[in-house]
Amino acid sequence: MLKVIAVLPEFDKITAVEVNLERAQRSYQAYKRFFRHLPNMRHLRVLRLFGCPFHFDFRYIWRLMLRGFDMLPQITELSIDNLLRNTEYEDLLEFCEAVPVGLQSLTLCRMRFFDETHIQRIAERCTKLDTFYGSGLWNLSSNGVEQALLHLCNLRQISLCDAGPVPSSAYHLLSDSKATPHIQAVILGGNTFEPKIARIAAGLDAVFRRLPQFRTSGEACRWRGYEYHMWRDRRAYDELLAASSHADCPGCGRDMGLIEGSTL
């Protein structure tokens, strides 16, 4: 499969690619070739990358990846899961300044040093972004959650789980149609040091009035396991769920190049 990854950019008509960048014997050369020629994929619209975290030996591949992102402004959906788990703060700033400018949907999972500054950089670069799914952004503070709502001003769907605590001000923003005019679907929860349900009940009630469709997901015995799912538009909610999944490619006619890189 590594040989397939290496030559994948030669198929420049592909519109969607999902690649598992696992550490495998001889993987470095295959990944290097893939990212070096990634800019050739001029029809690419959806790119989903996941696998083992990048390490020091992959520094050159990191540079090629950022170059590829910057040269593919037509990409509308980008998903990065676990690859940047240990990527340092300054390098994440570079990442945020290189993501495709035409992004409409962005999924970021398991990034140790991602915070509100990175949110602001993405907002400045990706003005068309309408779906943001964040999970495992452990350094994102309560202020960062609020900043995401304020700076990503065109959002229709947002999910923040396993990140910083959601402050009451965030619930007020979500309930205010003037502050967040486009919001159609929201998932919040599983966030560290989350206040007890009773302390946010008033804020949630206001959000429920705006987003009347509701369900919870998680373990009833512990608050940190809860997620609140709220929406007023079923399609928007389904799109938000799809942003968290590597199993499908919404909006691209199911033209999916599914490549597993964990075996030779």
N, C-alpha and C positions, 0 to 999 in steps of 0.2 A: 504493500500500500504506500510505502514511502516513495517508491518510484512514481506512483500516480500523483502524489502531492507535488513532487518536483516538476512534473510536466503540466500540471493543471492549468497554469496561466496561458498555455498555448491554445487552450479552448476558449478563445476570447468572446464567444457568443453566450457563454454561461451568465445567467443573471443572479444566481444565488449559490453561495458556497458555505459549507460548514466543515471545519477542520478540527480534528482532535490532535493537538500538538503535544503528544506524550513523549517522554524521554525514551528513546529506543536506540538500539545499536545503529550507528550511522545516520541518525536522524538529523544531525546538524547540517550536513550538506544538502539534504532534501529540503529542509526548511529554509535554508539560505537561498536556494534556487527559487523556491516558491515566492518568497517575499521580494526577491530581486526583480522578478518578472511580474509581480502583482499589478503594477501600473498598466500592463498591457491589456488587462481585463476591462475594456472600456464599456462593456454592457453590464458590468456587475452592479447590482442594486442592493443585495443582501449579503453581509459577511458576518459569520459567527465563528469565533475562535475560542477554544477552551482547552484545558489540559493542565499539565504541571506548570508551576510558576517558573518564569524566566529566571535564570541565574547569571552569574558573571560571564560564563563562557558564551552566553547568547547575546552579548552586548552588540556585536555586529548585526545580528538578526534583528535586534531591537531597533537599530537605526534604519535598517531596510524596511521594517514594518511601518515606522513613522513616515518614511518617505512615500511608501505606497499609499497610506491613508491620505496624505496631503495631495497626492496626484490623482486621486479618484473622487472628485467632488460630487459625482453622480450617485454615490452610495447613499441610500436613504435609510437603511437599517444596519446597525452595528451592534454586535454583542461580544463582550469580553468577559469570560468567566474563569477566574482563578489564575490566569496567566500573569497578572500583575499583583498578585497577593503580597509579595515582598518588595515591590518596586518602590524606590525612595521618593520622597516628597517632590524634589526638584525634577526628577524624571517624569513623574506624573503630570507636572505642569507642562512639560514638553508634549506629552501624550495629548493633553487637553487642547493644546494649540495646534495639533496636527490632525485631529479627527476630521473626517469629511465635512465640509461646510454645509452640504445639502441634507444632513441627517434629519430625519423625521422621527426615528425611533432609536433609542440608545438604552442598552442593557449593560450594567456594570455590576459584577458580582465578585465578592471576596477580594477587596483591596484594603490593605492594612493602613495605608497612610493617606487615603483619599479624604479630603475635608471640604469645608465650604468655599475655600479659595478656588479649588478645582471646579466646583459647581459654577462659580462666577465666570471662570475662563470658558467653560463649555457654553454657557448662556451667551457670552459675547460672540462666540464663533458660530454657533449653530442656532440661528434665529428662527429657523423653521421647525425646531424640535417640538413635537406634540405628544410624544410618549417617552417617559423616563421610568425605567425599572432599576432600582438599586437594592442590592441585598448583600449583607456582609461588608458594609462600608463602616468599619468599626470605629474609625476616628472622626466620623461625622458627628458634630456636636448638635445640641438642641438648636443652636443658632443656625447651623447648617441646614437642618430640616426646613426651617423658616426661610432661609435664603433660597433654597431650591424652589419654593413656591413663589417667591418674589421675583427672582431673576429669570426663571424659565417661564416667562409670562404668557407663552402661547400654548402651554400644556393643556391637553385634553385628558390625558391619563397619566397618573403617577403612582408608583408603588415604592415605598421605603420600608424595608424590613431588616431586622438584625443590624440596625445602625444606631445613631444617637437617639436619645429620648425625644419623643414628640411633645413639644411644649403646648400649653393651652393656646398660645397665640397662633400656632399653626392651624388648630381647629377653627379658630375665628376666621383666619384667612380663607379656609376651605368653605366656610359657610357664607362668605361675603362674595356675592356675584360680581361686585365691582372690582374687588382686589384680585380675584381669580375667575375672570369672566368665562373662560373656555372649559373649565373642568367638567368632565362627564363621568369619570370613574376614578376611584381611589382605593388603594390598599395600604393600610398602615398597621404596624404591630410587630411583635417579637423584638422590640427595641430595648436596649439595655437601660436599666434604672428607670423604667417606665413607671409613672405614678399609678397608684391604685385606681381601679375603674371608677370608684365613687368621686375621685378628684377631677376626673375629666368628663363626667356624665353630662354636665351642662353643655360643654363644648361639643360633645358628640351629638347631643340632641339637635343642636343647631345645624350640624352637618347633615344629619339624617333628614331634616326637613328639606334640604336642598337636593340631597342624593337619597331618595326614599327607598331604593332597593338595597337590601342589606343582608349579609350573612357573616358569621364568624368562622374562623378556621383555627384549630389549635387545641391544646389540652385544657380542659376546664379546671384542672387542679392548680395550674400555675399561670399567672398573668403573662409572663414573658413568652409563653408559647402561643399567645393569641395573635390572630390577625383580623382586623376589621376590613371587610370588603363592602364598599359602598358605590352605588352607581345610579344614574338616572337613564342611561342609554345602554342597552344590552350589548350592542355592537362594540361600543367603546370598552366595556368591561371585558368582552371576549378578546379584543385586541391587546388589552393590558395583560391578560393571562397568557396570551400567545407570546408576548415579549419575554416571558420568563422561561419559555420552553425551547429546547433544541430539537424538538420532534417535528416541527412543521415550518412552513415558510409562508405566512399569511401575505396575501397581496401580490404574490409573484407567480401565480399560476402553477404552483407546486413544481416549478423548474428548479429542483434542488440537487446540487452536487454534494452528496454526503460522503465524506472521506474520513475514514478512521485511520489515524496514524500510529496506533499503538502496536501494530504488528508489521513485520516485513513482508 
